[in-house]
Amino acid sequence: MTKILATPYERGNADQIVSRKYAEKVLEGLAVYEDNDGVKLLSSGHNPTGIAGRQGLAAGDVVASGRKIYVQCAEDAAPQAFAPVYVVPTTGLFTEKADQNNLKINATFAKDVAVVKCMASDGNLYNSCCIDMPAPMGVLEVVAAPGGANR
């Protein structure tokens, strides 16, 4: 069975998938932020507000809260179970690396985490890992503000 990026993996009462219009095409499993123009791939100077989920024809799904979901991980990622999760703000990829530019978010890597291949709606496979977000929650929260040390 192929794992799908940014689709709730273990459903619970906290699962909430919110449909949003994307201002630009965003692949599943990447951190995104939202502004007045819609949902966009995370870039420097913005806080992540969600994770891009399966994209529909007219709108995208942003996983706003949930439990365990698969996200795209950086090439150098070698996540450990229960380790803190960071987002690389120039790519929207997830990593365990504490770097002064990476944003620490309110999530941990899931138990028995491993880097696996997951499929996106474009048919391509991507390096992915499973993160566990607290519930209930409305959006991803940055543990330390941009510009500070996010360790």
Rosetta blueprint (number, residue, H / E / L):
1 M L
2 T L
3 K E
4 I E
5 L L
6 A L
7 T L
8 P E
9 Y L
10 E L
11 R L
12 G L
13 N L
14 A L
15 D L
16 Q E
17 I E
18 V E
19 S E
20 R E
21 K L
22 Y E
23 A L
24 E L
25 K L
26 V L
27 L L
28 E L
29 G L
30 L L
31 A E
32 V E
33 Y E
34 E E
35 D E
36 N L
37 D L
38 G E
39 V E
40 K E
41 L E
42 L L
43 S L
44 S L
45 G L
46 H L
47 N L
48 P L
49 T L
50 G E
51 I E
52 A E
53 G E
54 R E
55 Q E
56 G L
57 L L
58 A L
59 A L
60 G E
61 D E
62 V E
63 V E
64 A E
65 S E
66 G L
67 R L
68 K E
69 I E
70 Y E
71 V E
72 Q E
73 C E
74 A L
75 E L
76 D L
77 A L
78 A L
79 P L
80 Q L
81 A L
82 F L
83 A L
84 P E
85 V E
86 Y E
87 V E
88 V L
89 P L
90 T L
91 T L
92 G L
93 L L
94 F E
95 T E
96 E L
97 K L
98 A L
99 D L
100 Q L
101 N L
102 N L
103 L E
104 K E
105 I E
106 N E
107 A E
108 T E
109 F E
110 A L
111 K L
112 D L
113 V L
114 A L
115 V L
116 V E
117 K E
118 C E
119 M E
120 A L
121 S L
122 D L
123 G L
124 N L
125 L E
126 Y E
127 N E
128 S E
129 C E
130 C E
131 I E
132 D E
133 M L
134 P L
135 A L
136 P L
137 M L
138 G L
139 V L
140 L L
141 E L
142 V E
143 V L
144 A L
145 A L
146 P L
147 G L
148 G L
149 A L
150 N L
151 R L
